[in-house]
Amino acid sequence: MDTPGTKPTGRAAECAALDRLVDDVRAGQSRALVLHGEPGIGKSALLEYLHGRAAGCRVARVSGVQSEMELAFAGLHQLCAPVLDRLDRLPAPQRHALEVAFGLSAGAAPDRFLIGLAVLGLLSEVADERPLLCLVDDVQWLDRASVQILAFTARRLGAESVGLVFGTRVPGHDLAGLPDLPVTGLSDADARTLLDSALPGPLDERVRDQIVAETRGNPLALLEIPRGLAVEELAGGFGLPGSLLPGGAAVPGVSLLDVSVPGVPIPGMSVPGVPIPDVSVPGVSIPGGSSLSGGAEESFRRRVEALPAETRRLLLLAAADPTGDTTLVWQAASRLGIGPDAAAPAAAAGLAEFRARTRFRHPLVRSLVYLTATPAARRDVHGALAEATDPALDPDRRAWHRAHAAAGPNEEVAGELVRSAGRAQARGGLAAAAAFLERAALLTPDPARRAGCALAAASTKAEAGGIDAARDLLAMAEAGPLGEIEKARADLLRAQLAYAVDRGGDAPRLLTQAARRFEPIDACLSRATHLDALVAASLAGRLAGPGGHVREVAHAAGAAPRPAHAPLVRDLLLDGWAANYTEGYPAGVPVLRRAVAAFRDGVSDEDEELRWLWLAAMHLWDDGHWDAFSARHLRRTRAAGALNELPLALVARAFLLLFAGDLTAAASLVEEQRAVTEATGSNLAPYSALFLAALCGRRTELSALVATACDEAAARGEGIGIAVAEWTNAVFHNGHGDYPEAMAAARQALRHQEYPDLHYPGIANWAAPEFVEAAVRSGMTEAADEACRWIAATTRATGTDWALGVEARSRALLARGEAAERLYREAIDRLGRSRIRTDLARAHLLYGEWLRRERRRSEAREQLRTALGMLEAIGMTAFAERAGRELRATGVTARKRTAAPTTELTAQEARIAGLARDGLSNPEIATRLFLSTRTVQYHLSKVFGKLGVTSRGQLDRVLPAGPGTPTAPPAPADPPRGTSARAVGRRRTGA
């Protein structure tokens, strides 16, 4: 082994990269890096080198152990345990989340990303004392919860003086996108040098070349092949393993570890219908390819086989213990009659050492020892470890060992595993809970209980994001006897799994099927599932699979049993949406209004209802309740730390702000959605980013967003995604005066909303007015008139100022003379009483254009000046340019706004500065943007320097009026007729 800090042979380039990383960390920056390559390629040696180069840094190390993969947060605990005395420095929600995750306090299962923020904050606190280097080896064997949290942390590092370096075989989904460094085989020259350093004597050149070629530069194979062979055996190659010479007997493609992945039955157990893999096949290979098949593995195997029987048994005991706790190993050894002398031969053979901690020469040695043992031998050592483990201090690991020790079904052990699953779930360890339940299912002799455990495991695995594993467990559950309630839950889970993968497809039909099965069992759950089915069908639109069209789903929902109690908000929502699709928009309006009023008046206060109430308000053109509900939903979601729900809450709020003309606040939420989507892996499309780019007139950005959104929405069966993309395209083209393109885009948006036959929430309401404007300007008045009649049937049913104002504006485009003028004034008056400044500004623009075409230049100038001022203040660049062109056509030179010097600030600095200006503290900004407090402080210091300020209080006067910062437009001397005071003032809606 190379000593720490010594460059491993042939790794000059890799060491240079690691040197740069540690230098950056010492200089106050944070860095993440993923080293990846096959087993034995030298990842651990490079981490040792980095450790040796970390002078002046604190080093924390984590190593994954295969047998501990299913224990939630085990790896994270390795990293954080030495610094938990600093927990009191974290914000209370983050501190509590981490305490619950580690079992230090009781509480509801914490949000996974609150734990991530806590770890980020904790590492930042440690690094505040001196730079911190975290080395995480064998990531492929870390528990999934720990990998997700560490990957989240790595992505959010900024200026904390933290280095986070991973070593893994293949970077999985969780580490995707992080900076990486592939570690490949050594060059032939370096391989010969390394091989020569391990040879006890001379070696025939042809044999040396063969070894170098076969090992493909794998350092572990090059070092291990010569061990245990005499000089005379090496000299001519006669003692070399078969796979390194022609005619070798290694079994290609068979891997010891391939038969020991989490989720397969415990080796040695006998469960009817569950096959047990045979792992004692001569010549099988450890993963990593032929470079190790007959080389290092054979060397390790020879040395293990040469040991005394008692030593081999001690090694097996140590291999079965994932903790490396030497005291525990010796306690278990004494139960098996193994004496202390058994350790010396293992150390002498270079296989393992038993000091303060038990340590194997290489993880492959542990795997080889464990997986080549007989099932009976493995059961014996797990039984001894279970007896030696304190049931009060570590009940979950004891249950795990007992499960491995069981020779067959065992109800007592299964019960222990179920209790362990409950504890894991309470800590937020969903993957661990699913693993415990799966093992419990295999150990339960009663078929019905086995099916119940498998169903619970499937549900938990699905919640943890393991879709494929959840489907396998669901199939196992359905193979057993299930009661009616379990069958209904199985149907519901199958539908939820379909919905998680494909919003369209089979999801609406399967959810409806599950809802119908619940009808005679649980009416409340049935109605809730019918509501989920309606939402899924609404999102799918035209892309729903057979039997899942929104009208079919709505008919099923309308026929659902009535609630036994007075209708709750969720009942009214279900009835209102069902009526909307089966009887038409006017039929759904009164019921949805009752739902909105019931929640407003405190009849219900459930967050699940709030989640969809803003959608109902939007559908009703009720901007006041949309404003209130979206703000409340976002506040509650943030307060609860419910990051999986946060993207939807951000979209709902951002859309309202965009319509209200507060593009600056909306842009902050768009960025927050991007950050949380990246952190959580949410597949919610960037709907608000599309609308923002359209309003700002950013052609390149919008084109890229539209193309991506359409492709991804089609793949997910999410018709609403295509509708949103095409509607925003229509807004953009209308702004630029590209009316044929706008008309085509609006037509596509309406097509995906099944216009004119159905009335989906939101998009059709907004796409139809875009279509009218574009069609009129393109001379397609008949199509425009048809769309106007459709709009009127909607707006008159709801009767809000926003709805009636948009209707009046659309009808004015088709009208002539006094009728047109009356409608434009009505539109301005009604929209002036709403929050919707974007539509109000466009009404002024259209009225001004009409007045110019009527040759009423003086009045046109007044309207166009008002429109120009509002559109510029909002940040609707293309519409503002259109207003400027129209104003110049009246003979007036439109002034050009001078851009404020904002280009100095990066996007991240601008976001942080804006939040600081709005009064958020550094910890609040850090939580909002998923950064550490130290990174926020670092960016703010740069902002202060660039803007020439010394305090947060000065930001308000130096930060520019960016897109959407509401500033009063230049008012004409005499406000034009029909212009309300609110039209030229400003209405700011806070985020």
Secondary structure, DSSP 8 states (H G I E B T S, - for coil): ---TTS--TT-HHHHHHHHHHHHHHHTT--EEEEEE-STTSSHHHHHHHHHHT-TTSEEEEEE--GGGTTSTTHHHHHHHGGGGGGGGGS-HHHHHHHHHHTTSS--S---HHHHHHHHHHHHHHHHTTS-EEEEEE-GGGS-HHHHHHHHHHHHH--SSSEEEEEEESS--GGGTTS-EEE-----HHHHHHHHHHH-SS---HHHHHHHHHHHTT-HHHHHHTTTT--HHHHHHSTTS-GGGSTT----TT-BTGGG--TTS--TT--BTTB-------TT-B-SS-HHHHTTHHHHHHHHHHTS-HHHHHHHHHHHH-TT-BHHHHHHHHHHTT--GGGHHHHHHTTSEEESSBEEESSHHHHHHHHHTS-HHHHHHHHHHHHHHS-TTT-HHHHHHHHHHH-SS--HHHHHHHHHHHHHHHHTT-HHHHHHHHHHHHHH--SHHHHHHHHHHHHHHHHHTT-HHHHHHHHHHHHTS---HHHHHHHHHHHHHHHHHH-SSBTHHHHHHHHHHHHTTT-HHHHHHHHHHHHHHHHHHGGGB-TT--HHHHHHHHHTS---SSS--HHHHHHHHHHHHHHT-HHHHHHHHHHHHHHHHTTS---HHHHHHHHHHHHHTT-HHHHHHHHHHHHHHHHHHT-TTTHHHHHHHHHHHHHHTT-HHHHHHHHHHHHHHHHHHT-----HHHHHHHHHHT-HHHHHHHHHHHHHHHHHHT-HHHHHHHHHHHHHHHHHHT-HHHHHHHHHHHHHHTTTTT---SSHHHHHHHHHHHHHHHTT-HHHHHHHHHHHHHHHHHH--HHHHHHHHHHHHHH--HHHHHHHHHHHHHHHHTSS-HHHHHHHHHHHHHHHHHTT-HHHHHHHHHHHHHHHHHHT-HHHHHHHHHHHHHTT---------S-TTS-HHHHHHHHHHHTT--HHHHHHHHT--HHHHHHHHHHHHHHHT-SSGGGHHHHS---TT--------SS--TT--HHHHS------
